[in-house]
Amino acid sequence: MQYIVKLAPTAERFFRALELYDQQGLDRALADELLDGPNADKEIRFDADGGSPVYADPDLPGDVTFYTATPLSFKAYTAIHRPMTKDELSRAAEGKNDLATDRGFYVFDILSAESAFIRRTGGPGGRSRPDSPP
């Protein structure tokens, strides 16, 4: 099933810093694996406060947002994402007749496997992320 993938600024910076080959591989993984991909049984869902794992419908009323960490098959990257709302899907599909508009994901961050062992130093000082590719 096709779906829309929108990258947040952090995920986009990570993606653009990759070599072309890695961009292509990561692009394929994001396009194929965020919905019922090969590692769907290893996903972790959590609320915006990092609370315990949860399962929820993103279009339920209320202001609680749920996120998913999906391990990807390409170079052990992990995508942090949430389903797009109906409004976001409508905006993303405007003028693009070839996109399926019933499902989409907003990817907030992409983590490399090494990031589990490296302490992040980014933040207000604008320092780069240590898990960013060189």
Residue pairs with C-beta under 8 A, 6 or more apart in sequence:
1 35
1 36
1 100
1 103
2 31
2 99
2 100
3 34
3 35
3 100
3 103
3 104
3 105
4 84
4 89
4 92
4 93
4 99
4 100
4 101
4 103
4 104
4 105
5 30
5 31
5 34
5 104
5 105
5 107
6 84
6 88
6 92
6 104
6 105
6 106
6 107
7 15
7 107
8 106
8 107
8 108
8 109
10 108
10 109
11 79
11 107
11 108
11 109
11 110
13 132
14 109
14 110
14 129
14 132
14 133
15 23
15 26
15 27
15 110
16 23
17 132
17 133
18 26
18 133
19 133
22 74
22 75
22 133
25 74
25 75
26 72
26 74
26 75
26 77
26 110
28 74
29 37
29 72
29 73
29 74
29 77
29 79
30 72
30 79
30 107
33 39
33 70
33 72
33 73
33 79
34 68
34 70
34 79
34 81
34 105
34 107
35 103
35 105
37 70
37 72
37 73
38 73
39 70
39 71
39 72
39 73
40 70
42 70
42 71
43 68
43 69
43 70
43 71
44 53
44 68
44 69
45 53
45 54
45 55
45 56
45 66
45 67
45 68
45 69
46 52
46 53
46 54
46 66
46 67
46 68
46 69
47 54
47 64
47 65
47 66
47 67
48 64
48 65
48 66
48 67
54 66
55 66
56 64
56 66
58 65
58 66
58 82
58 83
58 84
58 85
59 85
59 86
65 82
66 82
67 80
67 81
67 82
67 108
68 80
68 81
68 82
69 78
69 79
69 80
70 78
70 79
70 81
71 77
71 78
72 78
72 79
75 112
75 113
76 112
76 113
77 110
77 111
77 112
77 113
78 110
78 111
78 113
79 107
79 109
79 110
80 107
80 108
80 109
80 110
80 111
81 105
81 106
81 107
81 108
82 105
82 106
82 108
83 103
83 104
83 105
83 106
84 92
84 103
84 104
84 105
84 106
88 104
88 106
89 101
89 102
89 103
89 104
90 101
92 99
92 101
92 104
93 99
93 101
111 131
112 131
112 133
114 131
115 130
115 131
118 130
118 131
119 130
120 129
120 130
120 131
121 127
121 129
121 130
122 128
122 129
